[in-house]
Every structure is written in C-alpha cells, then in structure tokens.
Amino acid sequence: MRIGLIGLGRIGAVHADTLAALDVVEEVVVTDPVRAAADAVTGRISKARAVDSPQALLDAGVDGVVIAAATNVHAELLEAALARGVTTFCEKPVAGTVAEAVRMQELAAQASAPVQIGYPRRFDPAFVAARDAVRDGSLGRVHTVRSTTLDPAPPPAAYLAVSGGIFRDCAVHDFDAVRWVTGQEVVSVYAVGATDPDAPAAMYRDHGDHTSASTLLTMSDGAIGVVSNTRTNARGYDVRLEVHGVTDAVAAGLDDGLPLRPTQPGVSWPAGPPHTFFMDRLAQAFRAELATFCRVVAGEIDSPCTVDDAMGTAWAAEAATLSAIEGRPVTVAEVQDRALV
Ligand SMILES: NC(=O)c1ccc[n+]([C@@H]2O[C@H](COP(=O)([O-])OP(=O)(O)OC[C@H]3O[C@@H](n4cnc5c(N)ncnc54)[C@H](O)[C@@H]3O)[C@@H](O)[C@H]2O)c1
C-alpha cells in the first residue's frame, strides 16, 4: 500500500522510518513546508517520495494518510483527508481547540473512511498487560491509578506556542491511559500548574502554560486518577502507570531505564541508563501503532482509537485546563455544556 505522511518534525521523521520498515508499505509519500525536513527523509529512506503540499499528497492517490504535523493544523488536514475518503491516522490531540475537535468528531461520524487517533501507550506491551489485568479481574475493584509523564527537557518554543498547553499536549497521554486501562470515563478533574521561575515567560506564562502540572481525576466507576507531568525532569523520560485494586497492584514502566535514583542503602535498581526521550521508551509502541493503522487501511480491523473515543480524553484536557486557571474542580459536563451551547 502507499501511505501519505504529512509533517516531518520530531515525530513525523520517526513515523517515516517506521512506515518504511513495514513490509506492507510499498511507498511513503511525504510532505512538509520545511524543504530540508523532506530532503532528510527522502535522502535516507528509499521508499520515500516528497511532494510539495498536503493537497499534492492527497492528489497522489494514497491508500492511507498519517498526519504528524503541528497540532494547530490537525483539523484542516484531517478535514481534507476525510473529504477524499482516505483512511487517516492523526497524531494526538485530535485538534488544536476543542471546538475544532468537536467538528472533527462530526465529520468523522459522516465520513466513509475510518480515523485512528495516535495514543501510542495503547500499543505499549506493559500498558496492554496492565489493562488486561484490570479486565481479567485479577486486581479486584480498581481504586487508584497513578499515571506519570515527565519530559526531560521542554520541546522547542515554536512547538509549545501551538501545543495548547501542558494539559492538552502532554497530560492527554495520561488522561487517555487512565481511561483506556480502567475502561472508565473521566467525570471531573482538579488540576494545578506551576511554572519554574527561571523558565522563559515567552515559552510558558505568555501562553498561560506551565512547566509542571498535576491533575486528580474522578472516574465514572469511582476510581481516582493521579496524574503527574513536567517538562523539566532532567534525569530522563519517565512514563509510568500504576494500577491499584482491592486485591492486587501492577505497574507499567518499572524497567531499568526508569529515571529515578534510589536513596535506600544497598539498593542498586534501576540499573540504567535512564530513558532519554519518548522515541526510545515508546519505539515498540510506535511500530505496533502504525502496523495496526496499516491493518485499518487494509480493512482488516476497526480503528483502535476513533475520534469519538479520543474525545473523552480531549474533554478531560479541557476540564483540566479550566480547573488550573480557576483553581477549582471542574466536571467534564461543565466544559461540554460551555462548548456545545
Ligand atoms: N504520540 C506521541 O507520543 C507524540 C509525540 C510527539 C508529538 N506528537 C504530536 O505530533 C505532532 C507533531 O509533533 P512534533 O513533535 O513532531 O512537532 P514538530 O514541531 O517537531 O514538527 C511539526 C512539523 O509539522 C510541519 N507542519 C506544520 N504545518 C504543516 C502543514 N500545514 N502541513 C504539513 N506539515 C506542516 C512543520 O514544518 C514541522 O516539520 C503534534 O501534534 C504532537 O502533539 C505526538
């Protein structure tokens, strides 16, 4: 099959390599307004061919499209792909604003082709096993889920400016993981954000953004989610999920790359070196995610993360953003009421 790939920045370049390594993919048609980004991909990947624009890419008659461009252009690109009836993978979050995301939900519901939203933890073997442990009942009733995403260093200022802020950009991975692993929806949130006084205001405060954040989630079947995020975890990239039930508890992400230094005398675990970036910690998940997307393109399976499904995560991020601004708990129903009037 021929897959189009729109956007060749940090994640798009990785997706280009991943797609090209799949036997089922014969050609990857790529585009990015930054010519050097396209040249770098076509220079190292023999299966890749560059075109000048997303329009030219859709005109090339691809079987499926992967949108890995900046968050603020997801909606226009997804709308264009759906108008052509092309099966589409769109990186998280669904769109730059919740209003656009709602519109994408409506378009996807009417579209002839499926959409898969990119939440890679759904394809990480440890997260899959944690979800299985919830579903097979071995944990008993789940009361607490702790989900952590700590980035070692902030993304570039230009990325942050269009990211939607730490809740919509980073915490969404945790909100989605808690929903997906527990099978429960987020009912209400209480979020706080903090900004490192040494961090450049133009990167954070000027956009109402934060360097660190924590969110408490009340889930639909009574579980409590505890979500931690930061852009400044210098020891490494920390992605973890603990699920605690009344009969047992499990954790995903407790490998030797966990970026924590134990202080107990005699304890030498984790052996290290720490994970340094999402690419190394989640490489296997990205491969499985895009291999799955190719099966969606081939019509073999349904989308494993539809726009409808991903909207549960988008609403939680919207509620968390408002909660941190107003310093109070916010229900998902409240932000839905505000947005859907
Ligand atoms: N699933 C994950 O774990 C994960 C990880 C990182 C990023 N992301 C998501 O992927 C997206 C890209 O993130 P990134 O880190 O690669 O950002 P980036 O800033 O490194 O790259 C974005 C790229 O999009 C290109 N672009 C901008 N407008 C475009 C347009 N109209 N058409 C085509 N290309 C366009 C830019 O030139 C740039 O090369 C974001 O939405 C982000 O949320 C997901």
The ligand as a Gaussian input file, in Angstrom:
#p B3LYP/6-31G(d) Opt

LIG

0 1
 N        2.099000      10.351000      20.079000
 C        3.154000      10.897000      20.629000
 O        3.756000      10.368000      21.552000
 C        3.612000      12.218000      20.099000
 C        4.918000      12.618000      20.346000
 C        5.318000      13.836000      19.825000
 C        4.446000      14.619000      19.103000
 N        3.170000      14.209000      18.903000
 C        2.231000      15.040000      18.144000
 O        2.681000      15.066000      16.807000
 C        2.517000      16.372000      16.268000
 C        3.859000      16.878000      15.785000
 O        4.745000      16.925000      16.876000
 P        6.328000      17.111000      16.650000
 O        6.939000      16.949000      17.971000
 O        6.784000      16.280000      15.526000
 O        6.347000      18.657000      16.240000
 P        7.458000      19.434000      15.363000
 O        7.247000      20.853000      15.664000
 O        8.799000      18.825000      15.567000
 O        7.058000      19.108000      13.860000
 C        5.881000      19.591000      13.260000
 C        6.083000      19.556000      11.764000
 O        4.847000      19.889000      11.133000
 C        5.171000      20.659000       9.989000
 N        3.991000      21.385000       9.564000
 C        3.452000      22.493000      10.094000
 N        2.350000      22.873000       9.384000
 C        2.213000      21.967000       8.381000
 C        1.279000      21.794000       7.338000
 N        0.251000      22.647000       7.169000
 N        1.431000      20.746000       6.506000
 C        2.449000      19.887000       6.658000
 N        3.365000      19.982000       7.639000
 C        3.240000      21.009000       8.499000
 C        6.321000      21.556000      10.443000
 O        7.056000      22.097000       9.367000
 C        7.139000      20.565000      11.269000
 O        8.116000      19.901000      10.496000
 C        1.892000      17.227000      17.369000
 O        0.512000      17.298000      17.162000
 C        2.184000      16.459000      18.651000
 O        1.167000      16.620000      19.620000
 C        2.757000      13.012000      19.366000

